[in-house]
Amino acid sequence: MSRQSNGPFAYYGTLIHSISPSKLEILQDAVVVVDGNGRISLISPHFSVEGGQGLQEMIPKLLKQPDARVRVTTLKPHQFIVPGFIDTHVHAPQFSMRGLGQGLHILDWLDQVTFPHESRFNNNDYATEVFTRCVQMGLRQGITTACYFASLHTEATKILADVCLQEGQRAFVGKTCMDHPETNPKYYREETAEAEAGTEELIQHCRAVDESGTFVRPVLTPRFAISCTPELLTRLGKLGREHEHAYGLGEGVPNQTHFCEAQQEIDATLKQYGKFSCEADLYEHYGLLNSMSVLAHCTLLSHDDLVKIKQRECGIAHCPISNVTVGGGFMAAPVRRFFSEGITKVGLGTDSGGGFSCSLMDVMRQALIVANAREMLSEGKERRLGLEEVFYMATLGGPRILGMQDRVGSFEVGKRFDAILVDMQDPYSGPHDDFDAVHTTTLDEFGDNSMKAITNVWQKWIMSGDDRNLRRVWVGGQMKKDTYRAGYW
């Protein structure tokens, strides 16, 4: 499956991306060129036009393609481009129940709110409507890749994969598996064989509609150990081994689950699976703890859990909004501890609808807030996070979790152009500028092109901006959102 890029095209201005959790790189006066396949073919920072020639004439020479025709756009001083956001944990069926059941303990929330709602996705028309709105909203929020839990319904999950492909959002799509007769309601559970067959059917469907996995891939999805029988976990681990090279050598089907999310859940898990002393041992036993694991939450890890996660090179999806609103208490993941231990496969998740917002910008800010709280609660042992670190988790950390770091997450030649054009214009700056952005800056802040000035505007965007500041969103060079007004340029 391939999609036509809007390229070749080029932008000239400021690019901002992460190199590591703590290192931000700002490329000033940079030219970035995107080819017809949606890949970055050239990046030239600190570019200056020589001999009176314009960018339109210079870029073909830089490309060593004298006949190339490249559309060039020069960014305004109040604009910059960042990589697209990666949502590493989101429940697509819960898009339409966001905000319900806040304050309930996690298992009560599932029984009273979530399971009744998710059971409605046996209706394919309803699934199509909700999933389409979910994916479209994600793209408007700058989420260019998402790692989804669907419902337990195979057909609905295939619909979600189709919607992601149709809308052009990169996605990992999982059929939620839950077969245990004692921990799932009768109206919302499946037989073990049905769960295995449905997961295999999803794998084959994703490979049929997108053979290369460029946009849509399947992900093995036991909801959590409580919801599954040992037999189902065994079969899912077996499927992982059977498809470990589905997309190339060592590039198989990943797995995801809720991991050490709340004390109530951990206690129930270890009671149900009494021979294991921690959740990491449990998932490892069933072949579901490896470098392709996406472990959502990880708020209450034991020492043994943390050691195993590091040894097995698992990824962690930090969900700071849902962790302090649903679940029963303050359950913020120890992200500083992860980074200190050298665990950098850490991303962010909106966790809709445990989380009340589908904005990854909200999640970044909440990650800062809960890290501040952890610093206080630990009496300074866990240092708070910086803006560079939460931005890393939103952009480059996610691809490292999902095995996509060679394709997206930062600006490098050869990577796909999954990106966001951010506009920090003052909406009251003139009669011809009707872009309804968040009013976060003043004009005098754009007169200085120094690194400090650019950094200040970037900081203001993270702390006070929202989707109205996202002028354009691209996935693979194809524009998904365009809020330019006629005549703006």
Residue, then its C-alpha position, 0 to 999 in steps of 0.5 A: m500500500s502506497r500513498q501519493s505524497n504532496g511532494p516534491f515540496a520544500y520548506y525554509g525556516t525553523l525545524i525543531h526535533s529531539i535527538s535524545p530525551s534531554k537534547l533538543e535540536i533547533l535547526q535555524d534557516a533550514v531547508v527541508v525537501v520532501d520527495g514524491n514518496g513522502r521521504i525527506s531527501l534533503i536537510s540543509p540548516h543555516f542555508s543562505v542564498e548566494g549570488g542573488q539566486g532564489l530558493q526556487e533556483m538553488i534547491p535543484k542544485l542542492l539536490k543535484q537534479p537541475d530539472a527538478r521542480v520543487r514548490v518552496t514555502t518560506l515560514k514566517p518568523h512565528q512558525f516552525i515545524v516539529p515531528g508528528f506526535i505518536d500516541t502509544h496507548v489509546h482505546a479507539p472504542q472509548f473515544s465517545m465515552r471520554g470523561l465518564g466514570q472519573g474517580l472510580h477504581i479501575l476495575d469498577w470503572l471497567d465494569q460500570v462504564t467501559f465494558p457496557h460501552e465497548s460491547r456496542f461495537n458488535n454493531n459495525d455501523y456504530a464502530t465505523e462512525v466512532f472510529t472515523r471520528c476518533v482517527q480524524m480527531g487524532l490527525r487534527q491534534g497532530i497525532t500521525t501514529a497511534c497504537y490502538f486497543a479496539s474492542l474484542h470484536t474482530e470485524a470492528t477491529k478490522i474496520l478500525a484498521d481500514v479507517c486508519l488506512q483510509e484516513g492516512q494515519r499510521a496505526f498499530v491496531g489490536k483486537t482486545c482479547m478477554d476470554h476469562p469466564e470469571t473476570n469478564p462479564k458474560y455479555y462481553r467476553e469470548e471463547t479462547a479459540e475465538a480470541e485466537a482465531g480473531t487475532e490471526e484474522l486481524i493479522q492477515h487482514c492488516r497484511a492484505v490491505d497494507e502488505s508492507g505495513t507502511f501505515v497499518r500493522p496488527v498488535l497482539t492485545p491481551r487486555f491485561a492478564i486478569s482478563c485472559t486465561p493462561e491458555l489464551l496468553t499461551r496462544l498469543g505468545k505462540l502467534g507472536r513467535e509465528h509472526e516474528h518476521a512478518y515485516g522483515l527479519g526481526e520485524g514482527v507483530p508487537n504486543q501490548t497490554h496494561f502493565c502494573e497500572a493500579q494496586q487493585e489490578i496488581d493484587a488481582t493479577l498476582k492472586q489469579y496467577g499465584k505462581f508469579s511474584c511480579e507481572a514481568d515474570l508472568y508476561e515473560h513466561y507466556g512470551l509476551l515480554n520482549s523488545m516489541s512490548v508496549l507496556a501501558h502505564c507502569t505506575l507501580l513497578s516492583h524492582d523485579d519488574l523494572v529489571k526485567i523491562k530493562q533487560r528485555e528492552c520493553g517500551i513504556a507508554h506513560c499515560p499521566i492524565s488517566n493515571v490521576t483521574v481513573g484508577g483510584g489514587f495518584m498513580a504517576a509513573p516514575v519516568r525520571r527513574f526510567f531515564s536514570e536507569g537508561i530506559t529511553k523507550v518511553g512514550l506518551g499515551t492519551d489513554s482515551g477514555g480513561g484520559f479525558s483528553c485526546s490531545l497529546m499536548d495536554v498529555m505533555r503538560q500533565a506529564l510535567i505536572v505529575a513529575n513535579a508531584r513525584e519530585m515532591l513526594s520522593e523528597g527530591k530523589e526523583r527529579r522533575l522532568g523538563l520540556e525537552e523530555v516530555f517533547y521527546m516522549a511525544t515525538l521520538g520516544g514513541p517510534r523507539i517503542l514501536g520499532m519505527q525510529d528509522r522511519v519517523g520521529s525526527f528530521e533525517v534524510g530518508k525518514r518519512f515526513d510526518a510533521i506538524l507546522v506550528d503557528m504562534q501568530d498573535p491572532y490580533s496582529g492585523p486585519h488580514d490575518d484571521f488565523d484563530a490561534v491561541h493567543t500566547t505570544t506578542l509581536d515583539e517576540f518575533g523580532d529576534n531570531s536568536m536561539k533563545a527567542i526561538t526556544n522561548v516561543w517553542q516553550k510557550w507553544i508546549m505550555s499554552g498552545d493547542d490544536r488551533n496552533l497546528r497549521r498543517v499536519w503531514v503523514g508521509g508527505q501527504m497533508k492531513k490538516d490545512t488551516y491556511r486561509a485564502g490569501y494568507w501567503 
